[in-house]
């Protein structure tokens, strides 16, 4: 507590429960009896709405419980045992998933990044190096490229970058998989030019994040082309990522894709983040990453970080040197203007 006020919390974008429209729908349908495992009418309605939003009428849609389970399940299912997945050195699967991909038997092949992104040239170089190596049969074959939209640094891949990376993946017979844990915040950002239909056109698989984007839990995996992974449902269950009460995820995504709620839900987060970014610039703080979405990164002295920590919870990102740290400020669909006002005042 601080002077009788509860400490502000800006360390992540999934601290609140769920969007009120989702809670209302869950209450309204609470006593409905439905088949399990996502075979209910709510889940099928959600699938059809996602297909329409992605302009992918034949897409397979699967609902999984969380982001790490989704990444591990999709990557393991799509790779052969001798293949690995290319990712930015800062990518979520390479840093904050406790070795989940490696535990499934696949190497994460990390590449240097700039503000969270890997370049098409770096991907091509990595794939070419494997195929040009006379000892490649002794090596891990790059079988997939993993991207996040937005990235771990809140930055965005442009449509041109996505198209170039997709073409390289086709050339080298690698799958393209996009982690959309925070996809709502990319779609709501004015700088973004990559749409859901673009992802469906360019990717072999991607997921639409729910946990960090207004849902209680759950992610929606999209395979734009059917039978990309035969028996994926069974694989999901084998990996412990399948909800028996599958309608819980189905109802949430059915709500998120009604009246374009998913497309709108991130606007509050981006607007509030823009206000914080502007205040940081005005007050002379260094922002080391040019993130336009809901994540803001700021360089603080140790003294500044300690003083701010008395009033507001931020997320530690990395040490710059002995005297400076980078902290992350994250907004969400539920961030309140009055809390942003208080944060700006304390800055």
C-alpha positions in Angstrom: 0.0 0.0 0.0 1.1 3.6 -0.6 -0.5 6.4 1.4 -3.7 4.3 1.6 -3.7 3.6 -2.1 -3.2 0.2 -3.6 0.0 -0.2 -5.5 -0.4 0.2 -9.3 0.4 -2.8 -11.4 1.7 -2.5 -14.9 4.0 -5.5 -15.0 1.9 -7.6 -17.5 -1.2 -7.6 -19.6 -3.1 -10.5 -18.2 -3.6 -9.6 -14.5 -7.3 -8.9 -14.9 -9.9 -11.6 -15.3 -11.9 -11.3 -18.5 -13.8 -8.7 -20.6 -17.3 -8.1 -19.1 -18.9 -9.4 -22.3 -17.2 -12.7 -21.8 -18.2 -13.0 -18.2 -21.8 -12.1 -19.0 -21.9 -14.8 -21.7 -20.4 -17.4 -19.4 -23.0 -16.7 -16.8 -25.8 -16.8 -19.3 -24.7 -20.2 -20.6 -23.6 -21.6 -17.3 -26.4 -24.2 -16.9 -26.3 -25.3 -20.6 -25.4 -28.9 -21.1 -23.0 -29.4 -23.9 -20.7 -32.1 -25.3 -17.1 -31.9 -24.2 -13.7 -31.2 -25.8 -14.8 -28.4 -28.0 -17.4 -30.4 -30.0 -20.2 -28.1 -28.7 -22.2 -25.6 -30.7 -20.5 -22.6 -29.1 -17.1 -23.7 -30.1 -18.2 -24.5 -33.7 -19.8 -21.0 -33.9 -16.5 -19.5 -32.7 -14.6 -21.5 -35.4 -16.8 -20.3 -38.1 -16.5 -16.6 -37.0 -12.7 -17.0 -36.9 -12.7 -18.5 -40.4 -14.7 -15.6 -41.7 -12.4 -13.1 -39.9 -9.4 -14.8 -41.5 -11.0 -15.2 -44.9 -10.0 -18.9 -44.6 -13.2 -21.0 -45.1 -11.3 -24.3 -44.9 -9.2 -23.5 -41.9 -9.0 -25.9 -38.9 -9.4 -24.1 -35.6 -8.3 -25.7 -32.3 -8.7 -24.2 -28.8 -5.8 -24.9 -26.4 -5.4 -23.8 -22.8 -2.4 -21.5 -22.8 0.5 -20.0 -24.8 3.3 -22.3 -23.7 1.2 -25.4 -24.3 0.2 -24.0 -27.7 3.8 -23.3 -28.8 5.1 -26.7 -27.6 2.2 -28.6 -29.1 2.2 -26.9 -32.5 6.0 -26.9 -32.9 6.4 -30.5 -31.8 3.5 -31.7 -34.0 4.8 -29.9 -37.1 8.5 -30.8 -36.9 10.2 -34.1 -37.7 12.4 -35.5 -34.9 15.6 -34.3 -36.6 14.4 -30.7 -37.2 14.6 -27.5 -35.2 12.8 -24.2 -35.1 14.4 -20.8 -36.0 13.6 -18.0 -33.6 14.9 -14.7 -32.5 17.3 -14.9 -29.5 14.7 -12.9 -27.6 11.8 -15.0 -28.8 9.4 -16.4 -26.1 10.2 -20.0 -26.9 13.9 -19.2 -26.5 13.7 -17.3 -23.2 10.6 -17.6 -21.1 9.1 -21.0 -21.7 11.5 -23.0 -19.4 12.9 -25.1 -22.3 9.4 -26.4 -23.3 10.4 -26.8 -26.9 13.7 -28.6 -26.1 11.8 -30.9 -23.7 9.8 -32.0 -26.7 13.1 -33.0 -28.5 13.5 -30.0 -30.8 16.3 -27.5 -30.8 15.5 -23.8 -30.9 17.9 -22.3 -33.4 18.4 -18.7 -32.2 19.3 -15.8 -34.5 20.4 -12.3 -33.7 17.6 -9.8 -33.5 17.0 -6.1 -33.8 14.2 -4.8 -31.5 12.9 -8.4 -31.2 12.7 -9.1 -34.9 14.8 -11.4 -37.1 15.4 -10.3 -40.7 14.5 -12.3 -43.8 18.2 -12.1 -44.7 19.2 -13.8 -41.5 16.6 -16.6 -42.0 17.8 -17.2 -45.5 21.4 -17.3 -44.4 20.6 -19.9 -41.7 18.7 -22.1 -44.0 21.3 -21.8 -46.8 24.1 -22.6 -44.3 22.4 -25.9 -43.5 21.8 -27.0 -47.1 25.3 -26.0 -48.2 27.0 -27.9 -45.4 28.5 -31.2 -46.5 28.0 -32.5 -42.9 24.3 -31.5 -42.7 23.1 -35.1 -42.0 24.9 -34.7 -38.7 23.2 -31.4 -37.9 19.8 -30.1 -36.9 17.7 -29.2 -39.9 15.8 -25.9 -39.8 12.2 -27.0 -40.3 10.2 -24.0 -39.1 10.5 -20.3 -38.5 8.8 -19.0 -35.4 7.8 -15.3 -35.2 5.7 -13.3 -32.7 3.3 -10.6 -33.7 3.9 -8.4 -31.8 7.4 -9.4 -30.7 8.7 -9.7 -27.2 9.7 -6.1 -27.5 6.3 -5.0 -28.7 7.5 -4.3 -32.2 5.8 -5.3 -35.4 6.6 -7.2 -38.5 5.4 -5.4 -41.6 3.4 -7.0 -44.3 6.5 -6.8 -46.6 8.7 -8.5 -44.0 6.1 -11.2 -43.5 5.8 -11.8 -47.2 9.5 -12.1 -47.6 9.9 -14.5 -44.7 7.0 -16.6 -46.0 8.6 -16.8 -49.5 11.9 -17.9 -47.9 10.1 -20.6 -45.9 8.5 -22.0 -49.1 11.8 -21.9 -50.9 13.5 -24.0 -48.1 10.5 -26.1 -47.2 10.2 -24.7 -43.7 6.9 -24.1 -42.0 6.0 -20.5 -40.9 4.4 -20.3 -37.5 3.3 -17.0 -35.8 2.8 -16.7 -32.0 -0.1 -14.3 -31.6 -0.3 -14.2 -27.8 -0.8 -10.4 -28.0 -2.3 -10.3 -31.5 -5.2 -8.1 -30.5 -2.7 -5.3 -29.6 -1.0 -5.6 -33.0 -4.3 -5.5 -34.9 -5.3 -2.4 -32.9 -2.1 -0.5 -33.6 -2.1 2.2 -36.3 1.4 1.2 -37.4 0.3 -2.4 -38.2 -0.5 -3.5 -41.8 -0.7 -7.2 -41.2 -4.3 -8.5 -41.0 -5.8 -11.8 -40.0 -6.3 -12.8 -43.7 -2.7 -11.9 -44.3 -1.6 -14.3 -41.6 -3.9 -17.0 -43.0 -2.4 -16.5 -46.5 1.3 -16.4 -45.4 1.5 -18.9 -42.5 1.3 -22.6 -42.1 0.0 -22.1 -38.6 -0.6 -19.2 -36.2 -2.6 -18.7 -33.0 -4.9 -16.0 -31.9 -4.2 -15.1 -28.3 -7.0 -15.0 -25.7 -5.2 -15.2 -22.3 -3.5 -11.8 -22.8 -6.3 -10.3 -24.9 -9.4 -10.3 -22.7 -10.2 -14.0 -22.2 -9.9 -15.9 -18.9 -7.8 -18.4 -20.6 -7.3 -20.1 -24.0 -5.7 -19.6 -27.4 -7.1 -20.4 -30.8 -4.7 -22.2 -33.2 -5.4 -21.7 -36.9 -4.3 -24.1 -39.6 -5.3 -22.2 -42.8 -5.1 -25.4 -44.8 -6.9 -28.5 -43.4 -4.9 -31.6 -42.5 -1.7 -29.6 -42.0 -1.2 -31.8 -39.0 -3.3 -35.0 -39.1 -4.9 -36.0 -35.8 -3.9 -32.7 -34.2 -6.8 -33.1 -31.8 -5.3 -36.2 -30.4 -1.9 -34.6 -30.1 -3.4 -31.7 -28.1 -5.0 -34.1 -25.7 -1.7 -36.1 -25.4 0.1 -32.8 -24.5 -2.4 -32.0 -21.8 -3.6 -28.8 -23.6 -7.2 -29.9 -24.2 -10.1 -28.6 -22.0 -12.7 -31.2 -21.2 -15.2 -28.4 -20.8 -14.1 -27.1 -24.2 -17.1 -24.8 -24.4 -15.4 -22.5 -21.9 -12.9 -21.6 -24.6 -15.4 -21.7 -27.3 -17.8 -19.3 -25.7 -15.0 -16.9 -25.0 -13.8 -16.8 -28.6 -17.3 -16.8 -29.9 -17.8 -13.6 -27.9 -14.4 -12.1 -28.9 -15.3 -12.6 -32.6 -18.8 -11.1 -32.3 -19.2 -7.6 -33.6 -15.4 -7.4 -34.0 -14.7 -7.2 -30.3 -11.3 -8.8 -30.8 -10.4 -6.2 -33.3 -11.4 -3.4 -30.9 -10.3 -4.8 -27.5 -6.7 -3.8 -28.0 -7.4 -0.1 -28.8 -7.6 0.9 -25.1 -4.2 -0.8 -24.4 -2.5 1.0 -27.3 -4.1 4.3 -26.5 -3.0 4.1 -22.9 0.5 3.0 -23.9 0.8 5.9 -26.3 0.0 8.3 -23.4 2.7 6.8 -21.3 5.2 6.9 -24.2 4.5 10.5 -24.7 5.0 11.3 -21.0 8.3 9.5 -21.0 9.5 11.5 -23.9 8.3 14.7 -22.4 10.1 13.9 -19.1 13.4 12.9 -20.8 13.4 9.2 -20.2 15.2 6.9 -22.6 13.0 4.4 -24.4 15.5 1.8 -25.9 12.9 0.0 -28.1 10.5 1.7 -30.5 7.5 -0.3 -29.6 4.2 1.0 -30.9 1.9 -1.5 -29.2 1.0 -2.2 -25.6 4.5 -2.8 -24.2 6.7 0.2 -23.2 10.4 -0.2 -22.3 12.2 2.5 -20.3 15.8 2.7 -19.1 16.0 3.7 -15.4 18.8 4.2 -12.9 18.8 1.8 -10.0 17.7 4.6 -7.8 14.8 5.6 -10.1 13.7 2.0 -10.4 13.7 1.5 -6.6 11.8 4.7 -6.0 9.2 3.9 -8.5 8.8 0.3 -7.2 7.5 1.8 -4.0 4.4 2.9 -5.8 4.0 0.8 -9.0 4.9 -2.7 -10.1 6.8 -2.9 -13.4 8.5 -5.9 -15.0 12.3 -6.2 -14.9 13.6 -6.7 -18.4 17.4 -6.6 -18.4 20.4 -5.0 -16.8 22.1 -2.3 -19.0 25.1 -1.8 -16.8 25.9 -1.5 -13.1 23.8 1.6 -12.7 20.9 1.1 -15.2 18.1 -1.3 -15.9 15.4 -1.7 -18.5 11.9 -2.1 -17.1 8.8 -2.9 -19.0 5.4 -1.2 -18.6 2.5 -3.2 -20.0 -1.0 -1.9 -20.6 -4.0 -4.1 -21.4 -7.6 -3.9 -22.7 -8.6 -3.1 -19.0 -6.0 -0.4 -18.2 -7.8 2.6 -16.6 -7.1 6.2 -17.5 -6.9 7.2 -13.9 -4.1 4.7 -13.2 -2.2 6.0 -16.2 -2.6 9.5 -14.8 -1.1 8.4 -11.5 1.8 6.6 -13.2 2.6 9.7 -15.3 2.5 11.9 -12.2 4.9 9.6 -10.3 7.3 9.4 -13.3 
